[in-house]
Amino acid sequence: MSPVTARWLLLLLGPLLLRPATATTAWVVDPLTRVRPKDAPRSTAEAVLKAARNESEAFQIVVRAGSKGVKGGTLEASDLKGDGGRVIERRHVALFREQYLQIATPSPRSKEGPGIYPDALIPIGAEPGAKPAEKAPRFIGSPFLIPPDFNQPFWVEVRVPKDAAPGDYAGSITVSMQDEKPLVVPVTLTVWDFTLPDTPSLRTNFGGLGRRLLTGHPGYKPDTPPYRALERKYAEAMAAHRLCPPVPPYLRPKEGADGTVDPKESHAALKEWIEAFHLTGFEIKLIGEDPAGKDRERNVKMLQSTWAYLKENGWEKLAYVWAVDEPNSDKMYEEVRRRAKMIHEAQPGLKVLCTEQPTPQDASWGTLAGSVDIWVPLWTLFDEKTVAERQKAGEEVWSYTALCQGKPGGDAPYWEIDFPLLNYRIPAWTSRRYGLTGLLYWTVVYWTAGDVWANPLTFNRQFNGEGSLFYPGGDAGVEGPVASMRLKALRDGLEDYEYLLLAGEAGLEKAARMAPSWGSWETKPWNLAAAREELAQIILAKKK
């Protein structure tokens, strides 16, 4: 090397060579904050959690690699210990590495734009559903690598047992790495002296119009043993996040040629499914292309015999018939009325659900009042006055979202990856504010083409993460689904709904302040966290 070349290299590389080496650090953030690879470090060093019994509460640890990067990294949780020998064992603490996804094309109405988003949660350690992979997985929880000066967030979730004694507990999460000292993050948990119910109070339907739950799983033939085993894994994951998994076709009472059902073969397995997963709904599916016409007689017998069977087992309050999805014409409105008339005549007490608002978009279509028992309006078509009228008449009202629908300039807490995580949590508050009893979403596993890990655009390649709250676990060496951060935020909202109910009128008032309408809601996570703690104090005061 010539002296001239050496001098130029020294001028170019000197500042880098002279830069002091930086160490790896870690800090803590709340579960509603997304941390990008180059976000500036924060100063919070300790996780402080507060939760009821039978509730999951989470936080994030962000590891910022030093100038040498991180190799061979892993996380380990300790037991959480309280006074008098009280312990919440480490098996109740779940650890995940957050997988970054690249969003190149923003969803309609997204204000956050393209970029890198953490979303998929890759299990670390022996998480439920994990198994030795038949081939090397594309994504692993640990050991992990972190490039120099790069952030890697981790999701830490504590599931508080139903029998946990109230009080304060302490423990830690240890981040171990090659060639560097471990980082220890202290964790304190306060267990409040009340318990959330096993069966969610807000009813849900996230299965969608009889679609099979495992849409997007090529290679699995429906109703084969591998398919059913995988289907159950997804049902377990839905129930663990307080969602009602759909009843698979093979567990439904067998229909005879005349429509009458015989439950003998499936009864034991159906009973186990309903009880194990704490179902909040049992959707009865109509038979044939013309249920209220040429297929009427079969449907009448099916409805009557199904109702009798459900009533015999104390399940009739779960039942409803989804008459028509999104009727948007005079012809479809008339079809809703025809089907509802047939259902009500065949079996009084059986409710008719329709994804429609009480006021039609076109007055010439007429009304569905008197036909629909469970109204499910789109968030952006929600009308407070007419909803209150239907509730006063004794009818249920749920709500739903799909895509990014709405009037130009309007807003709603849309459910796509490139919207704030709080959007998935706040609908439960809005539901309580309006006295709604259910929440509907068309599916949780909509992967129709391509690689959802590399390109999360779904539904006409326009919406990031639409209809997909899970990721296919095979890519992470998991037998079953991989959860998303969005699903966790939704679960937390459903837990918030329990707080709002337990707090009574005070909960209703709090919901109205946090979520005054479907177009207006609290957007600061710390304010929502403060409201949740206020609710807890109200609930505790009521117990005294």
C-alpha positions in Angstrom: 0.0 0.0 0.0 1.4 3.4 -1.0 1.9 6.1 1.7 -0.7 8.2 -0.2 -3.3 5.4 -0.1 -2.6 4.8 3.6 -3.1 8.5 4.4 -6.5 8.5 2.6 -7.7 5.4 4.3 -6.7 6.9 7.7 -8.7 10.0 6.9 -11.7 8.1 5.8 -11.7 5.3 8.5 -10.1 7.1 11.3 -13.3 8.5 12.9 -14.8 5.0 12.8 -11.7 3.3 14.2 -11.4 5.9 17.0 -15.1 5.7 17.9 -15.4 4.0 21.3 -17.2 0.7 21.4 -20.8 0.9 22.8 -22.4 -1.7 25.0 -25.7 -3.5 24.5 -28.5 -1.9 26.5 -32.1 -2.7 27.3 -35.2 -0.7 28.2 -38.9 -1.3 28.8 -42.0 0.0 26.9 -45.7 -0.5 27.1 -47.6 -3.1 25.0 -49.1 -0.6 22.6 -45.9 1.1 21.4 -44.2 -0.2 18.3 -40.4 0.2 18.4 -38.7 0.4 15.0 -35.1 -0.7 14.4 -33.5 2.7 14.8 -35.7 4.3 17.3 -33.8 6.2 20.0 -33.4 4.3 23.3 -35.6 5.2 26.3 -34.8 5.4 29.9 -37.3 3.1 31.6 -35.4 0.1 33.1 -38.1 -1.7 35.1 -41.4 -3.3 34.1 -44.3 -2.5 36.4 -47.5 -4.5 35.9 -50.9 -4.5 37.5 -53.5 -7.1 36.7 -56.5 -9.0 37.9 -56.6 -12.7 38.4 -57.2 -14.7 35.2 -55.8 -11.8 33.2 -52.8 -11.5 30.9 -50.7 -8.4 31.1 -47.7 -7.7 28.9 -44.8 -5.3 28.4 -41.9 -5.1 25.9 -38.2 -5.3 26.4 -36.2 -3.6 23.7 -32.6 -4.7 23.4 -30.3 -2.2 21.6 -27.2 -3.9 20.3 -23.9 -2.2 20.9 -21.3 -1.5 18.3 -20.4 -5.2 18.0 -23.9 -6.5 17.7 -25.4 -9.4 19.6 -24.8 -13.1 19.0 -26.3 -16.1 20.7 -28.9 -14.1 22.6 -31.8 -15.5 24.7 -34.3 -14.5 27.3 -35.2 -16.2 30.5 -37.9 -15.4 33.1 -37.6 -16.0 36.8 -40.5 -16.9 39.2 -42.4 -13.9 40.5 -42.2 -14.0 44.3 -44.4 -12.3 46.9 -44.4 -12.2 50.7 -45.2 -15.3 52.7 -43.9 -17.7 50.1 -46.4 -16.7 47.4 -45.1 -17.5 44.0 -46.3 -17.1 40.4 -44.1 -19.6 38.6 -42.1 -18.8 35.5 -44.3 -21.1 33.5 -46.9 -18.4 33.6 -44.5 -15.9 31.9 -44.4 -16.2 28.0 -41.5 -14.8 26.0 -41.5 -13.9 22.4 -39.2 -12.2 19.9 -41.0 -9.7 17.7 -40.5 -10.3 14.0 -40.2 -7.2 11.9 -42.2 -7.0 8.7 -41.6 -4.7 5.7 -44.6 -2.8 4.5 -43.9 -1.3 1.1 -47.5 -0.3 0.1 -49.6 1.3 2.8 -53.2 0.3 3.4 -55.9 2.8 2.3 -56.2 5.7 4.9 -53.0 4.7 6.7 -51.2 7.7 8.2 -48.2 5.8 9.3 -46.9 4.9 5.8 -44.4 2.4 4.5 -41.7 1.1 6.7 -40.7 -1.7 9.1 -43.2 -2.8 11.7 -42.9 -5.4 14.5 -46.0 -7.6 14.5 -45.5 -11.4 14.6 -44.5 -13.0 17.9 -42.0 -15.8 17.6 -42.0 -18.0 20.8 -38.9 -18.3 22.9 -38.5 -21.5 24.8 -41.0 -24.2 25.4 -44.1 -22.3 24.6 -47.5 -24.1 24.1 -47.7 -25.4 20.6 -43.9 -25.4 20.0 -42.3 -28.6 18.7 -39.1 -29.7 17.1 -39.3 -28.6 13.4 -39.1 -31.2 10.7 -36.9 -28.7 8.8 -35.1 -25.6 9.9 -37.6 -22.9 10.5 -37.3 -19.5 8.8 -37.7 -17.6 12.0 -36.7 -18.6 15.5 -37.2 -17.0 18.9 -33.7 -17.7 20.2 -30.8 -17.8 20.0 -31.1 -14.5 18.3 -28.7 -12.1 16.5 -29.0 -8.3 16.5 -27.0 -6.2 14.1 -24.9 -3.4 15.5 -26.8 -0.3 16.8 -30.1 -2.0 16.0 -33.2 -2.5 18.2 -34.8 -5.9 18.8 -38.0 -5.8 20.8 -39.3 -8.7 22.8 -42.8 -9.4 24.1 -43.1 -10.5 27.7 -46.6 -11.7 28.9 -47.6 -12.7 32.4 -50.7 -14.9 32.8 -52.0 -14.3 36.3 -53.5 -17.6 37.6 -57.1 -17.7 38.9 -55.9 -18.8 42.3 -53.1 -16.2 42.7 -53.1 -14.4 46.0 -53.6 -10.6 45.7 -50.6 -8.5 46.5 -47.2 -7.6 45.1 -44.7 -9.9 43.4 -41.2 -9.4 42.0 -39.0 -11.1 39.6 -36.8 -10.5 36.5 -36.2 -11.2 32.9 -32.5 -11.9 32.0 -31.1 -11.2 28.6 -28.1 -13.4 27.9 -25.6 -12.9 25.1 -22.2 -14.1 23.9 -19.2 -12.0 24.9 -21.3 -9.6 27.0 -22.6 -9.5 30.5 -26.2 -10.4 31.0 -28.8 -7.7 31.2 -31.4 -8.0 34.0 -34.7 -6.3 33.8 -36.6 -6.1 37.1 -40.3 -6.9 37.0 -42.9 -6.1 39.6 -46.5 -7.3 39.5 -49.5 -6.2 41.6 -52.3 -8.7 41.6 -55.6 -7.0 42.2 -58.2 -8.8 44.4 -60.8 -9.6 41.7 -61.0 -12.2 38.9 -62.0 -11.9 35.3 -64.5 -14.5 34.1 -63.4 -17.5 31.9 -66.3 -16.9 29.5 -66.0 -13.5 27.8 -68.8 -11.0 28.4 -68.4 -9.5 24.9 -69.6 -12.1 22.4 -67.6 -12.5 19.2 -67.8 -14.1 15.8 -64.4 -14.1 14.0 -65.1 -17.2 11.9 -67.2 -15.6 9.2 -70.2 -17.0 7.4 -69.2 -20.7 7.6 -65.8 -20.2 6.1 -63.4 -22.8 7.3 -61.1 -21.6 9.9 -57.9 -22.7 8.2 -58.3 -20.7 5.0 -54.7 -20.1 3.8 -53.3 -23.5 4.8 -52.6 -25.3 1.5 -51.7 -28.9 1.8 -54.2 -29.6 4.6 -57.2 -31.5 3.3 -60.4 -30.5 5.3 -61.7 -33.0 7.9 -58.6 -35.2 7.8 -56.8 -35.9 11.2 -53.9 -33.4 10.5 -56.4 -30.7 9.5 -58.5 -31.2 12.6 -55.5 -31.2 14.8 -54.3 -27.9 13.4 -57.8 -26.5 13.5 -57.9 -27.2 17.2 -54.6 -25.4 17.7 -56.1 -22.3 16.2 -59.3 -22.7 18.3 -57.1 -22.9 21.4 -55.3 -19.8 20.4 -58.5 -17.9 19.7 -60.0 -18.9 23.0 -56.8 -18.0 24.9 -57.3 -14.5 23.4 -61.0 -14.4 24.5 -62.3 -14.9 21.0 -65.1 -17.4 20.2 -63.8 -20.1 17.8 -66.3 -21.4 15.3 -67.8 -24.8 15.7 -66.2 -27.1 13.0 -68.6 -28.9 10.6 -67.7 -32.3 12.0 -68.9 -31.3 15.5 -72.3 -30.1 14.4 -75.3 -32.4 14.8 -75.6 -34.6 11.7 -78.4 -33.5 9.3 -80.8 -36.1 7.9 -82.3 -36.0 4.4 -85.3 -34.1 5.7 -83.1 -31.6 7.7 -83.7 -33.1 11.1 -80.5 -33.3 13.1 -79.1 -36.3 15.1 -76.5 -35.2 17.6 -75.6 -38.7 19.0 -72.3 -39.0 17.1 -70.9 -35.6 17.8 -72.4 -34.7 21.2 -69.6 -35.5 23.5 -67.0 -33.8 21.3 -69.2 -30.8 20.8 -69.8 -30.5 24.5 -66.1 -30.6 25.2 -65.5 -27.9 22.5 -68.1 -25.5 23.9 -66.9 -25.9 27.5 -63.1 -26.0 26.8 -63.2 -22.9 24.7 -65.9 -21.0 26.6 -68.0 -20.3 23.5 -70.2 -17.2 23.4 -72.0 -18.1 20.3 -73.3 -21.0 18.2 -74.1 -20.0 14.6 -76.8 -22.1 13.0 -76.2 -22.3 9.3 -79.2 -22.4 6.9 -79.4 -25.2 4.3 -79.5 -24.8 0.5 -79.4 -21.9 -1.9 -83.0 -20.9 -1.2 -83.6 -21.5 2.5 -87.0 -19.7 2.7 -88.2 -21.0 -0.6 -87.6 -24.5 -2.1 -85.4 -25.5 0.8 -87.9 -24.2 3.4 -89.2 -27.5 4.8 -85.7 -28.9 5.4 -84.7 -25.7 7.1 -87.7 -25.6 9.4 -87.0 -29.2 10.6 -83.3 -28.4 11.0 -84.0 -25.2 13.0 -86.6 -26.9 15.3 -84.5 -30.0 16.0 -81.3 -28.0 16.5 -83.0 -25.6 18.9 -84.5 -28.5 20.8 -81.0 -30.1 21.1 -79.3 -26.9 22.2 -82.1 -26.1 24.7 -81.8 -29.6 26.2 -78.2 -28.9 27.0 -78.6 -25.3 28.1 -77.0 -23.9 25.0 -79.9 -22.2 23.3 -78.8 -18.7 24.5 -75.7 -19.1 22.4 -77.7 -19.7 19.2 -78.4 -17.4 16.3 -78.7 -17.6 12.5 -76.7 -15.2 10.3 -79.4 -14.6 7.8 -77.5 -12.5 5.1 -74.1 -10.8 5.0 -74.1 -7.1 4.2 -77.5 -6.8 2.3 -77.0 -3.8 0.1 -80.0 -3.8 -2.3 -83.8 -3.9 -2.2 -83.6 -7.6 -3.3 -81.3 -8.6 -0.5 -83.3 -6.7 2.1 -86.4 -8.6 0.9 -84.3 -11.9 1.3 -83.5 -11.0 4.9 -87.1 -10.5 5.6 -88.1 -13.8 3.9 -85.5 -15.8 5.8 -86.2 -14.1 9.1 -89.9 -14.7 8.8 -89.2 -18.4 8.2 -86.8 -18.6 11.1 -89.1 -16.9 13.6 -92.1 -18.9 12.5 -90.2 -22.2 12.7 -88.6 -21.5 16.0 -89.7 -18.7 18.3 -86.8 -17.4 20.4 -84.1 -18.2 17.9 -82.4 -14.9 17.0 -81.6 -13.6 13.5 -78.2 -11.8 13.0 -77.5 -9.5 10.1 -74.4 -7.4 9.4 -76.4 -4.2 8.8 -77.3 -1.0 10.5 -80.9 -0.3 11.5 -81.2 2.6 9.0 -80.8 1.5 5.4 -78.5 3.3 3.1 -81.5 3.6 0.7 -84.9 4.3 2.2 -86.6 2.6 -0.7 -85.3 -0.8 0.5 -87.7 -0.6 3.5 -86.8 -1.6 7.0 -85.4 -4.7 8.7 -86.9 -3.8 12.1 -89.0 -6.8 13.2 -86.8 -9.2 11.2 -83.4 -8.7 12.8 -82.7 -9.6 16.4 -78.9 -9.0 16.4 -77.9 -5.9 14.5 -74.2 -5.7 13.5 -73.5 -2.3 12.0 -70.2 -1.3 10.4 -68.3 1.1 12.6 -68.5 3.9 10.0 -72.3 3.4 9.5 -73.1 3.3 13.2 -76.0 5.6 14.1 -76.4 6.2 17.9 -80.1 7.2 17.8 -81.4 4.2 15.8 -79.2 1.8 17.7 -80.6 3.0 21.0 -84.1 2.5 19.6 -83.4 -1.1 18.7 -81.9 -1.7 22.1 -84.9 -0.2 23.8 -87.0 -2.7 21.8 -85.1 -5.5 23.4 -82.8 -6.3 20.5 -79.0 -6.9 20.6 -76.5 -4.8 18.8 -73.0 -5.8 18.0 -70.5 -4.1 15.6 -68.0 -5.0 13.0 -65.2 -3.8 10.8 -63.8 -4.9 7.5 -61.2 -3.3 5.2 -61.0 0.5 5.6 -64.5 1.4 4.7 -66.0 4.9 5.3 -66.9 8.2 3.9 -64.1 10.4 2.6 -62.6 12.3 5.5 -64.2 10.0 8.0 -62.3 7.9 10.5 -62.5 4.7 12.5 -60.1 2.5 14.4 -59.2 0.5 11.3 -57.7 -2.9 11.7 -54.6 -3.1 9.6 -50.9 -3.4 10.5 -50.0 0.1 9.5 -52.4 1.7 12.0 -51.8 2.1 15.7 -52.0 -0.9 17.9 -54.5 1.0 20.1 -57.0 0.7 17.3 -57.4 -3.0 18.2 -57.9 -2.3 21.9 -60.3 0.7 21.8 -63.4 -1.0 20.1 -64.1 -2.8 23.3 -64.4 0.5 25.1 -66.6 1.9 22.4 -68.8 -1.2 22.6 -69.3 -0.7 26.3 -70.0 3.0 25.7 -72.9 2.1 23.5 -74.1 -1.0 25.4 -73.1 -3.3 22.6 -72.9 -7.0 23.4 -70.8 -8.4 20.5 -68.0 -7.9 18.0 -67.7 -9.5 14.6 -64.7 -9.8 12.2 -64.8 -11.9 9.1 -61.8 -14.1 9.7 -58.4 -14.4 11.4 -56.4 -16.5 8.9 -56.9 -14.9 5.5 -53.7 -15.9 3.6 -54.7 -16.5 0.0 -51.6 -16.1 -2.0 -47.9 -15.4 -1.7 -45.8 -15.2 1.5 -47.6 -13.3 4.2 -44.2 -12.9 6.1 -42.6 -11.1 3.2 -45.6 -9.2 2.0 -48.5 -8.8 4.4 -50.9 -7.3 1.9 -54.1 -9.3 1.8 -57.6 -9.0 0.3 -57.0 -7.9 -3.3 -53.4 -7.0 -2.3 -54.6 -3.7 -0.8 -54.8 -4.1 3.0 -51.9 -5.0 5.3 -52.9 -7.8 7.6 -56.6 -7.6 6.8 -58.3 -10.8 8.1 -55.1 -12.2 9.4 -54.5 -11.9 13.2 -52.3 -15.0 13.1 -49.3 -16.1 11.1 -48.7 -19.6 9.9 -46.6 -21.2 12.6 -44.7 -23.7 10.4 -42.4 -20.9 9.4 -41.4 -20.5 13.0 -41.2 -24.2 13.9 -44.5 -24.0 15.7 -47.3 -26.6 15.3 -50.2 -24.1 15.2 -50.5 -20.4 14.8 -48.1 -17.6 15.6 -49.9 -14.7 17.3 -49.6 -11.0 16.3 -49.2 -8.0 18.5 -52.5 -6.8 17.0 -54.2 -9.9 18.4 -52.7 -9.2 21.9 -54.1 -5.6 21.8 -57.5 -7.0 20.9 -57.3 -9.5 23.8 -56.4 -6.7 26.1 -59.4 -4.7 25.0 -61.7 -7.7 25.7 -60.2 -7.8 29.2 -60.8 -4.1 29.5 -64.5 -4.7 28.7 -64.7 -7.0 31.8 -63.3 -4.1 33.9 -65.9 -1.7 32.4 -68.7 -4.1 33.3 -67.4 -4.8 36.8 -67.2 -1.1 37.5 -70.9 -0.7 36.7 -72.1 2.9 35.9 -68.7 4.2 36.6 -67.3 1.9 33.9 -70.0 3.2 31.4 -69.0 6.8 32.1 -65.3 6.0 31.8 -65.9 4.3 28.4 -67.8 7.3 27.2 -64.9 9.5 28.0 -62.2 7.3 26.5 -64.3 6.4 23.4 -67.1 8.9 22.8 -67.9 7.5 19.3 -66.6 5.2 16.6 -65.0 8.3 14.9 -63.4 9.7 18.1 -61.3 7.9 20.8 -58.4 8.3 23.1 -55.2 7.8 21.2 -52.6 8.1 24.0 -51.8 4.6 25.4 -50.8 6.0 28.8 -54.2 7.7 29.2 -55.9 4.4 28.5 -53.6 2.6 31.0 -54.5 5.2 33.6 -58.2 4.8 33.0 -57.9 1.0 33.4 -56.2 1.5 36.8 -59.0 3.8 37.9 -61.5 1.2 36.9 -59.6 -1.4 39.0 -59.7 0.9 42.0 -63.5 1.3 41.5 -64.0 -2.4 41.4 -61.9 -3.0 44.5 -63.8 -0.3 46.4 -67.1 -2.0 45.5 -65.8 -5.2 47.1 -65.3 -3.6 50.5 
